[in-house]
Amino acid sequence: MNGQWTGKELETFEVTNPATSECIASVPNGGALEAEQATDAAYEAFKTWSAYTAYERSEIIWKWHKLIDENKEELAKMMTMEQGKPLNEALGEISYANGFVAWYAEEGKRIYGETIPASVKNKRLFVQKQPVGVVAAITPWNFPAAMITRKIAPALAAGCTVVVKPAEQTPLTALKLAQLAEQAGFPNGVINVVTGDAQAIGQSWLEDKRVRKLTFTGSTEVGKLLMRGAADTVKKVSLELGGHAPVIVMEDADLEKAVNGVIASKFRNAGQTCVCSNRIYVHESIEQAFTSKLVEQTQQLRVGNGLEDGVDLGPLIDTAAISKVALQIEDAVNKGAKVQTGGKLIENLYFEPTVLTNVEDNMKCMMEETFGPVAPVTTFKTEEEAITRANDSDYGLAAYVFTENITRGIRITEVLEYGIIGLNDGLPSVPQSPFGGFKQSGLGREGGHHGIEEFLEVKYISLGL
Ligand SMILES: NC(=O)c1ccc[n+]([C@@H]2O[C@H](COP(=O)([O-])OP(=O)(O)OC[C@H]3O[C@@H](n4cnc5c(N)ncnc54)[C@H](O)[C@@H]3O)[C@@H](O)[C@H]2O)c1
């Protein structure tokens, strides 16, 4: 906070490694007071940071990028230890996270204004874009680095200052990123990280009218709470919430592509991503071929401690996550689903990668976000049926379509009510493209040139001559 490592006098909470249940660190348990102090610092720093040129800001953001790159092994190891994902995936996340830093280091230089033709001779009309002010960022545990950089890199590039609350399960990656930012030379108060009591910290930022923007990634439930809370001070709000991604595999799909895409999207981070394939609709004519390939490849996945070589899936984050997965499987089996592979807890927080067939739309796994390694497969007869069932959800984040007929693929993507579509692609997210959801999956977009707009106000100036 304000360039100081404060909070040593506070009580602490423990960060545990989900692979071993060991405590790996203790972190200050901040609350409303610390949240307010962070806002004080960010509010003060905004005056100078917003007055830097985009080029001056870019230089510091690039330094941060270089430091993140130089420290990627340490960051990745720390992430695996607090979050559980395999080391290779953690390294991949650091590179993805740093991609946002690089992208916005440059994108800040392209915040263009406009001139508008006036309807009278003695006026000139201009539009300027300006940073919105202090930004509060609240992030989840499943992407401890990327959810932070995807929010704060564009905010910083736009000229905003930030207060950040990382998830209580994964504060270490966030603090390491802040330490590297300090080394990069961000002025005091530009980036402030508060760990601790989510509700107290969130409430302080919601009530504080100096916080002009709230950017949140997490569950739909908490997102709704925050959106309501932001109403009193009419803050700008961006929400990246839950998903329940459908996968449509048409009869003309390239099966290898489809299965590889589903494996990549379903089992990444042990199924704990908001864009994970969550329900798989396969044309009835290829069900057998698709399922046997999917089962075969799922059985090859290795579950274990993410620090070990060759591990594909780490542990789930906590016992609540395990219970949700087990409950969805039990519910599906009770209603007639067949477990083709997996289906059981291995030990502690390790769960077997699972494929279910004979799945019906009334099963929990077809109605709720799973956030675990369960792939439920069902069949459809017609394109129209697949689209209707895929769209039958309050969520609208990601959807996947596999077909070798691109005309048909485009036709289907046009009617899917989702913000992100992987057409023959299980991993569509990249820093230069917009990421975000329709319906109750969220508001606003992160990434690409769209992502920086979320941190800008539009100012119209009418000049009388
Ligand atoms: N759409 C996306 O881009 C995206 C990306 C990743 C994760 N997610 C979603 O995130 C969810 C999983 O993450 P989670 O379990 O950490 O979600 P969560 O909503 O429980 O927590 C997210 C963050 O909000 C904080 N929080 C919780 N209650 C709060 C309150 N009352 N006030 C202020 N802050 C509060 C938490 O401490 C954490 O930092 C899933 O639903 C997933 O789909 C979405």
The ligand as an SDF file (V2000), in Angstrom:
LIG
                    3D

 44 48  0  0  0  0  0  0  0  0999 V2000
  -15.9320  -14.9450  -16.3800 N   0  0  0  0  0  0  0  0  0  0  0  0
  -14.6600  -15.0300  -16.0580 C   0  0  0  0  0  0  0  0  0  0  0  0
  -13.8020  -14.4150  -16.6620 O   0  0  0  0  0  0  0  0  0  0  0  0
  -14.2270  -15.8830  -14.9020 C   0  0  0  0  0  0  0  0  0  0  0  0
  -12.8760  -16.2140  -14.7680 C   0  0  0  0  0  0  0  0  0  0  0  0
  -12.4950  -17.0110  -13.6880 C   0  0  0  0  0  0  0  0  0  0  0  0
  -13.4530  -17.4380  -12.7730 C   0  0  0  0  0  0  0  0  0  0  0  0
  -14.7450  -17.1080  -12.9370 N   0  0  0  0  0  0  0  0  0  0  0  0
  -15.7570  -17.5900  -12.0030 C   0  0  0  0  0  0  0  0  0  0  0  0
  -15.3000  -17.4730  -10.6660 O   0  0  0  0  0  0  0  0  0  0  0  0
  -15.9230  -18.4780   -9.8610 C   0  0  0  0  0  0  0  0  0  0  0  0
  -14.8920  -19.1650   -9.0120 C   0  0  0  0  0  0  0  0  0  0  0  0
  -14.1640  -18.2600   -8.2740 O   0  0  0  0  0  0  0  0  0  0  0  0
  -14.4060  -18.0540   -6.7170 P   0  0  0  0  0  0  0  0  0  0  0  0
  -14.9440  -19.2880   -6.0920 O   0  0  0  0  0  0  0  0  0  0  0  0
  -13.1420  -17.4830   -6.1820 O   0  0  0  0  0  0  0  0  0  0  0  0
  -15.5760  -16.9700   -6.7400 O   0  0  0  0  0  0  0  0  0  0  0  0
  -16.0860  -16.0550   -5.5520 P   0  0  0  0  0  0  0  0  0  0  0  0
  -17.1480  -15.2170   -6.1420 O   0  0  0  0  0  0  0  0  0  0  0  0
  -16.4040  -16.8430   -4.3470 O   0  0  0  0  0  0  0  0  0  0  0  0
  -14.8290  -15.1700   -5.1730 O   0  0  0  0  0  0  0  0  0  0  0  0
  -14.2100  -14.2830   -6.0820 C   0  0  0  0  0  0  0  0  0  0  0  0
  -13.5890  -13.1370   -5.3100 C   0  0  0  0  0  0  0  0  0  0  0  0
  -14.6220  -12.4010   -4.6570 O   0  0  0  0  0  0  0  0  0  0  0  0
  -14.3070  -12.2640   -3.2850 C   0  0  0  0  0  0  0  0  0  0  0  0
  -15.5680  -12.1700   -2.5410 N   0  0  0  0  0  0  0  0  0  0  0  0
  -16.3660  -13.1580   -2.0990 C   0  0  0  0  0  0  0  0  0  0  0  0
  -17.4380  -12.6370   -1.4510 N   0  0  0  0  0  0  0  0  0  0  0  0
  -17.2980  -11.3000   -1.4840 C   0  0  0  0  0  0  0  0  0  0  0  0
  -18.0790  -10.2040   -0.9880 C   0  0  0  0  0  0  0  0  0  0  0  0
  -19.2180  -10.4010   -0.3330 N   0  0  0  0  0  0  0  0  0  0  0  0
  -17.6420   -8.9510   -1.2290 N   0  0  0  0  0  0  0  0  0  0  0  0
  -16.4960   -8.7270   -1.8960 C   0  0  0  0  0  0  0  0  0  0  0  0
  -15.7130   -9.7180   -2.3950 N   0  0  0  0  0  0  0  0  0  0  0  0
  -16.1180  -10.9830   -2.1870 C   0  0  0  0  0  0  0  0  0  0  0  0
  -13.4690  -13.4870   -2.9600 C   0  0  0  0  0  0  0  0  0  0  0  0
  -12.7220  -13.2770   -1.8090 O   0  0  0  0  0  0  0  0  0  0  0  0
  -12.6190  -13.5790   -4.2090 C   0  0  0  0  0  0  0  0  0  0  0  0
  -11.5580  -12.6600   -4.1520 O   0  0  0  0  0  0  0  0  0  0  0  0
  -16.5930  -19.3980  -10.8210 C   0  0  0  0  0  0  0  0  0  0  0  0
  -17.9760  -19.1820  -10.8390 O   0  0  0  0  0  0  0  0  0  0  0  0
  -15.9770  -19.0260  -12.1700 C   0  0  0  0  0  0  0  0  0  0  0  0
  -16.7890  -19.3350  -13.2720 O   0  0  0  0  0  0  0  0  0  0  0  0
  -15.1490  -16.3360  -13.9810 C   0  0  0  0  0  0  0  0  0  0  0  0
  1  2  1  0
  2  3  2  0
  2  4  1  0
  4  5  1  0
  4 44  2  0
  5  6  2  0
  6  7  1  0
  7  8  2  0
  8  9  1  0
  8 44  1  0
  9 10  1  0
  9 42  1  0
 10 11  1  0
 11 12  1  0
 11 40  1  0
 12 13  1  0
 13 14  1  0
 14 15  2  0
 14 16  1  0
 14 17  1  0
 17 18  1  0
 18 19  2  0
 18 20  1  0
 18 21  1  0
 21 22  1  0
 22 23  1  0
 23 24  1  0
 23 38  1  0
 24 25  1  0
 25 26  1  0
 25 36  1  0
 26 27  1  0
 26 35  1  0
 27 28  2  0
 28 29  1  0
 29 30  1  0
 29 35  2  0
 30 31  1  0
 30 32  2  0
 32 33  1  0
 33 34  2  0
 34 35  1  0
 36 37  1  0
 36 38  1  0
 38 39  1  0
 40 41  1  0
 40 42  1  0
 42 43  1  0
M  CHG  2   8   1  16  -1
M  END
$$$$
